[in-house]
């Protein structure tokens, strides 16, 4: 192992860059690391189960990354990385669990300010990433896939999640793809642990299920493993948990194995969720929103704005007298068979304003409704390509009412052009240069 001292940090401590070759030990470099050090791995494969042994600091995190010669793969049968200390960064790496029966990456309670950037986490028979209760974890530009658990004895699939954990605080998941998982792409917190999770932000992500193209870890070609893209569970005594989902695309959550009422987004009790500029498509249920239960007397609070739903059996299903459901400037687009379903929520009156429904008439469930329109596919630029921007003849133009805190549309352009804001996710008259096709 060859280390080179390169520079001093602003704190005055001496930081080292240590280069590790494929015939050397990453763990040894991690054991010897000090705050501010960078461990650079040569391209190739390393068969190691790693763990942090020392902390970094806020001003001087410890970084493990691939070098300029190509990406390094770290692999073990089961767990590949256990993070027990704060201020570690792992960048431009592949973590491969070989379909072992342990989580690939464990981010434990004390691992505050962990960062995973431009990594691949793949091939687990359990969860790909599991967290205890750390704070300020950030996962960016990452691909997580093939978290697949099949119980051979019971001959049935079991839950293996893409990202899961306990009472995590201030978690950011950005520009990340999660797919081919036999549980949920993201689930917090299956154990409903105290003091409860809070402040999770999901931005610019792609969460999807798809049929397998080959036999994989007990699953057969053509099967579609997976439950939900996002599933929330909260501690019964915790404060209401904040979840924000923005600029994200979710699809494929239908025809799952042993799953009834399968939904893309399953938002349960005790959550305050805001969903903006998000597409939910090609699933059985787009949003399944649950009210109070015996586990927690507070139902979900959900606000959906500037979003697009299409190719769904059900757009939004609200259950168990959910406390608050608000839908603003949302397009229920092509092939949403039933836009709204009330299930045991006769006391709930959803607030739906400035939304566009591609059906002959507006939904008949009880609503607090203003500025909504029923329309046809002729309203859209290219319904076959699922481009739901408006044509100049659409009855959605200038059909809405003013909503003071929504000033931009799905494309993050001006919301109000003309006499009034338009109904639906898109404001007519904007100059949109990208051809978004199915993602618009």
C-alpha positions, -999 to 999 in steps of 0.1 A, spaced: 0 0 0 14 33 -11 4 65 6 12 100 -4 7 131 18 -6 157 -6 -21 187 12 -30 203 45 -67 209 53 -79 242 66 -79 228 101 -42 223 98 -43 185 100 -23 166 74 -44 146 50 -32 116 29 -42 101 -4 -36 64 -2 -36 43 -34 -48 7 -31 -42 -20 -57 -63 -51 -63 -36 -72 -45 -38 -50 -14 -64 -46 14 -90 -18 14 -98 -27 50 -62 -20 61 -63 14 45 -96 21 62 -82 10 96 -53 34 92 -74 63 79 -75 98 96 -100 126 90 -95 141 56 -79 111 40 -88 98 6 -85 61 -3 -82 56 -41 -89 21 -54 -74 8 -87 -99 -6 -112 -107 -42 -106 -124 -66 -81 -118 -67 -44 -132 -96 -23 -136 -80 11 -163 -74 37 -155 -39 49 -163 -19 80 -154 16 92 -132 17 124 -126 54 128 -147 86 123 -142 114 99 -152 149 108 -176 176 93 -146 195 79 -126 164 70 -146 134 59 -129 102 49 -134 92 13 -131 58 -5 -134 61 -42 -123 46 -76 -93 60 -94 -91 74 -129 -84 40 -144 -119 27 -139 -145 16 -114 -136 -7 -85 -160 -36 -75 -161 -47 -39 -178 -80 -34 -186 -106 -7 -212 -132 -1 -237 -111 19 -226 -80 37 -200 -59 18 -199 -27 39 -208 -18 75 -207 19 84 -205 26 121 -189 60 122 -198 95 109 -185 114 79 -176 87 54 -180 91 17 -181 62 -8 -179 73 -44 -179 57 -79 -178 21 -66 -198 -12 -71 -209 -31 -41 -219 -67 -50 -235 -91 -25 -234 -122 -46 -270 -129 -36 -259 -137 0 -284 -137 29 -272 -104 45 -279 -68 37 -252 -55 13 -246 -21 30 -255 -14 67 -256 22 77 -258 20 115 -270 45 142 -237 64 145 -230 67 108 -243 103 105 -234 123 74 -227 91 53 -226 98 16 -230 73 -12 -223 89 -46 -223 73 -80 -223 38 -67 -240 6 -77 -255 -17 -50 -265 -51 -65 -274 -87 -60 -287 -94 -25 -310 -120 -10 -319 -94 16 -320 -56 15 -295 -38 -6 -292 -9 18 -304 -10 54 -301 17 80 -304 20 117 -311 55 129 -284 77 114 -290 114 105 -281 134 74 -274 104 51 -272 113 14 -275 89 -15 -270 104 -50 -265 93 -86 -268 57 -76 -283 25 -90 -297 -1 -67 -310 -34 -81 -315 -71 -78 -325 -72 -42 -344 -105 -45 -353 -130 -17 -371 -162 -26 -379 -186 2 -372 -220 -12 -387 -238 17 -420 -219 15 -417 -216 -23 -427 -179 -21 -411 -145 -25 -401 -125 6 -394 -88 11 -360 -76 1 -360 -38 -1 -338 -14 -21 -334 11 7 -349 6 42 -342 14 78 -353 25 112 -356 59 128 -335 77 102 -335 115 102 -328 139 73 -323 113 45 -318 125 9 -321 102 -20 -313 120 -53 -310 110 -89 -311 73 -80 -327 43 -97 -341 14 -78 -355 -17 -96 -358 -55 -95 -365 -58 -58 -389 -83 -42 -401 -59 -15 -404 -22 -17 -380 1 -36 -380 24 -5 -395 15 29 -394 32 63 -398 19 90 -409 -18 90 -401 -21 127 -419 12 136 -390 20 159 -388 49 183 -383 79 180 -396 75 144 -381 85 111 -385 121 98 -375 144 70 -370 121 40 -366 138 6 -367 118 -27 -357 138 -58 -351 130 -95 -354 93 -89 -367 64 -110 -384 36 -90 -398 8 -110 -407 -29 -113 -403 -50 -145 -405 -86 -156 -373 -105 -152 -355 -113 -184 -338 -144 -170 -341 -167 -140 -326 -149 -110 -320 -161 -75 -352 -183 -73 -374 -161 -95 -384 -171 -130 -381 -154 -163 -412 -132 -168 -421 -128 -132 -424 -93 -118 -411 -92 -82 -419 -62 -60 -445 -47 -37 -445 -9 -39 -421 18 -49 -425 36 -15 -442 22 16 -443 42 49 -447 29 84 -443 50 115 -438 46 152 -472 50 170 -459 77 193 -436 96 170 -443 131 157 -458 132 122 -431 121 97 -423 144 67 -418 129 33 -412 149 1 -411 134 -34 -402 156 -63 -394 152 -100 -395 114 -98 -409 88 -121 -426 56 -107 -439 27 -128 -445 -10 -132 -462 -19 -99 -488 -43 -112 -490 -81 -116 -467 -85 -86 -463 -119 -70 -488 -125 -41 -497 -88 -39 -532 -75 -37 -542 -39 -41 -506 -33 -54 -498 4 -55 -469 25 -67 -470 48 -36 -484 34 -4 -486 63 21 -498 51 55 -508 67 88 -487 93 106 -471 107 75 -472 143 61 -463 137 24 -459 162 -4 -455 150 -40 -445 175 -67 -438 172 -104 -439 134 -103 -451 108 -128 -469 77 -116 -478 53 -144 -483 17 -156 -493 3 -122 -524 -12 -106 -529 17 -81 -510 50 -84 -515 62 -48 -529 42 -20 -534 65 10 -544 51 44 -562 67 73 -559 60 111 -555 24 121 -551 5 154 -514 10 150 -517 48 150 -547 71 154 -534 97 130 -541 92 93 -519 103 64 -518 139 52 -510 139 15 -507 168 -9 -501 160 -47 -493 189 -70 -482 195 -106 -481 157 -111 -491 133 -139 -509 99 -136 -515 76 -165 -520 40 -174 -534 30 -140 -563 9 -130 -569 33 -101 -554 68 -99 -558 74 -61 -574 51 -36 -580 67 -2 -589 45 27 -600 43 64 -612 79 67 -578 94 57 -575 128 73 -562 150 45 -559 145 8 -552 175 -14 -547 172 -52 -537 204 -71 -529 209 -108 -526 172 -114 -534 155 -148 -552 121 -146 -541 112 -181 -545 84 -206 -559 51 -195 -566 59 -158 -596 35 -156 -609 49 -123 -593 82 -112 -605 81 -76 -617 53 -53 -631 58 -18 -626 27 4 -639 31 39 -634 69 38 -670 82 37 -660 109 62 -632 121 40 -638 149 15 -606 153 -7 -597 187 -18 -591 186 -56 -585 218 -75 -573 227 -109 -569 191 -120 -576 175 -153 -594 142 -158 -593 123 -191 -628 109 -186 -662 119 -199 -673 134 -166 -657 144 -134 -654 118 -106 -686 112 -87 -670 108 -52 -676 136 -27 -650 163 -33 -642 198 -24 -638 208 -61 -628 239 -79 -612 246 -113 -612 209 -124 -621 197 -159 -630 165 -177 -614 162 -211 -605 139 -239 -572 128 -254 -576 155 -280 -565 180 -253 -529 165 -254 -500 171 -277 -494 134 -283 -515 111 -261 -500 80 -279 -465 90 -267 -480 100 -233 -470 136 -239 -498 153 -218 -489 189 -226 -519 208 -238 -530 217 -273 -543 252 -281 -579 238 -283 -579 222 -249 -607 230 -225 -582 230 -197 -567 264 -208 -576 292 -183 -599 268 -165 -583 270 -131 -585 292 -101 -556 310 -84 -537 289 -59 -513 313 -43 -485 289 -33 -483 272 -68 -465 296 -91 -449 271 -116 -461 240 -135 -448 205 -140 -419 219 -161 -411 244 -134 -422 272 -157 -447 300 -150 -480 286 -139 -502 315 -150 -503 325 -187 -535 341 -199 -567 349 -180 -563 322 -154 -541 292 -146 -548 261 -166 -562 229 -152 -538 200 -150 -500 197 -146 -490 217 -177 -495 254 -185 -502 260 -221 -480 286 -239 -447 277 -224 -416 272 -246 -406 236 -239 -375 225 -258 -371 189 -247 -392 161 -262 -401 143 -230 -423 117 -247 -436 92 -222 -421 112 -194 -442 142 -201 
